[in-house]
């Protein structure tokens, strides 16, 4: 399992549109991806789970990536986040 922390910089945080865009990217990956904020864990493939984290600008979110391609997909996800959030 690969784990990394990302601070959301987008002014809207992860509202419904942004969460939807993130999930579209995550659905391209074969790995299981979880998001953790304040000890609350969400399956990153399910929009209601992601929205339940109430992620706002400057919030720190842990991403847990596990699977056969976890190294590559973890790096791809970090790059996607840095370009979009």
Helices and strands as residue ranges (DSSP letters): E 2-7, H 16-26, E 32-37, E 40-43, H 47-51, E 60-66, H 70-84
